[in-house]
Amino acid sequence: MGSSLKNRYRESARTKDTAGSGAFNLPSETKFYKPKEARNRIIILPFKMTSKKHPLIAQGRCKVGDDDYVMDVWVHQRAGDGEVDIVCLKKNYRKACPVCAMAEEYREQGKEEEYKALKPSRRVVYNILDARAPEKGVMVFMTSHYLFEKELIEEALASGDGGEPVDFADMENGKVISFRGSMTQIGKNEYLEYKSFSFEERDEPLPKGIEKEVIPLDECLKVLSHDEIEAVLYGQGEEDFEDKPADKEERSPRHRDEEEDRTARSSRRDRDEGDEDRPSRSSRRGDAEEVDEEKPSRSSRRDRDDEEKPADSKGGCPHGHKYPQDWDKKSECAKCKIWDKCGDALDALDKDK
């Protein structure tokens, strides 16, 4: 098992219970994989990390050239009047995120539906081969972390030897991942749940030269700057920026998956507190007039930021919470001036364990 892939399995296992993607500029010729309501068999293909857009590179946990098997990102889905998918600056890069700030404003105002609609959700994207039809070549599989990756990595840990996860994504010695798609209906919404994961030996070696077809998924992330995100939230369209979204037809497979993701997480809310539930598009449109009237002003957020008390000389929390263990867990965290410092301190604690 390659060391970088091994570390990625462990990282996915460590974060499997956190509930994140979304905004990608994929090549126009990209083919998308859609699981069936039956037994599915796929091969996940690793890719090289090549860009600082990759959250783990940005956070200093990995470096350019390391192997990865999944693009795991947090996204604000359908934010602003244009319902734009926005890569979360806070969750992915530990930077101030205007969407998170707006969500916190809604929560403070008691607007739970608007708050939930703006919270980031966790999405995963893979390069895969359909093991039943490898001649189709590399396809992209976009889905919910909660429905797929969480189940996948739990089974890999349970099925491994000596505490090591199954090395399912290695180019030469990886496995066929077998899982069952089971249609579930909540209200009028139907979606596939993924169950009964197992790992099988590959019948044949991978097609020659297949590594050249693998998409470097981190390069395809569309990351807007703080000012660009504010422009989207406060009226300017995303189309004014250099990175253009894929056309409607190319985006549709992801959007169908996002609807399934939201429905599944909403139906399991009582069983798994780590997952966000989100209102439907129709319910958000119905409240559009109210949301527009109540959008927090940029100046009011800055005024409150200026009123924050400075951290003490020992680096404690300026709001009296446990430093750094309560990082990103309290409402004040969204606007805290030492948010980055606190997160770095928590990372240092994790590495020492």
C-alpha positions, 0 to 999 in steps of 0.5 A: 500500500502506497504511503500517501494513499494509506494516509488518505484512507486514514484521513477519510476515516478520521473525518467520516462522521463530519457532514461536504462537492460541488463546484467543478470545471470538468472537461467538456468530454467528461462522462458521468457514472450513475449507480443502478438500483442493483449490484454495482461494481466499480474501480476507483482510480487514484490521481496525483495532487497537483494544485494548491486548490486541494484543501489538504495541500492548502492545510499543509497535510499533503504536498503536490505529487501525493496520491489521492483517490477522492476529491472531498470538499465542502460546498455551499449549494445554490447560494445567492439569487443565482443559486450558485455552488460555492466552494466553502473557504472556511471549511476547506481553507480556513479562511473567512467565508462570506456564505458562512458569515451570512448563515450565522447571521440567519441563525442569530436571527432565528431563521433556521430554514435559511441557515440550513440552506446556506450551511456547507455540505460535504460532497465527494468526487471520484475517477472510476471504471465500471468493472462491468464495462471497462471499455467505457473508460474513465468516468466521474462519480459525484455523490454524497459523502454521507451516502457513499464515502462514509460507508466505503471507508468504514467497510475498508477499515472493518475488512482490512488486516492488522488495523490497516484499511483495504487498499482498494484504490491502488493502480496495480493491486487495488480492488473492485468495489461492490455495492448495492443501490437500493431505492428509498422514497421519502415523501415524493423524493426518491434516491439511492442508498448504497449498501452491502459494500465488499471488496473483490479481486480484479479479474484483469489488470487495468487497461493499458495507459488508463492513468492518462485518462484520470482527471486531476480533480483538484485542478478542476475545483472552482474556488472563488475569492472572498470578494467574488463570493460576496459579489455572488451573494449580493447581486453580481452573477457568477458568469462574470468571473473567469472560471465558467460553470459547466453548461446545464446538461453537464451539471445535471448529474451532480444536481440530481445527486445533490437532491438525493443527498439533501433528502437522505440527510433530512430523513436521517436527521434524528439518527445522525446529528452530524448531517445537515438537512436542507430545504427544497429549492421550491421552499427556498424560492417561496421565502425568497422575498423575506430572505432578500429583505433580511440579508445582513449588511457587510458593514454590520458584520464588520462593526460586530467584528471590531467589537470582539475582545482580543485574545489573551496573551496565552492564546486563549479563546476571546469568548471564553470557550475551550481553546483550541478544542472548541474550534469551529463549534460555537456561534462566535467562531464564524466571526472570530479574529483568531479562527485560523490560529485556533484551527492551527492549534487544534491541528497541532494537538491532533498530530501530537496524539 
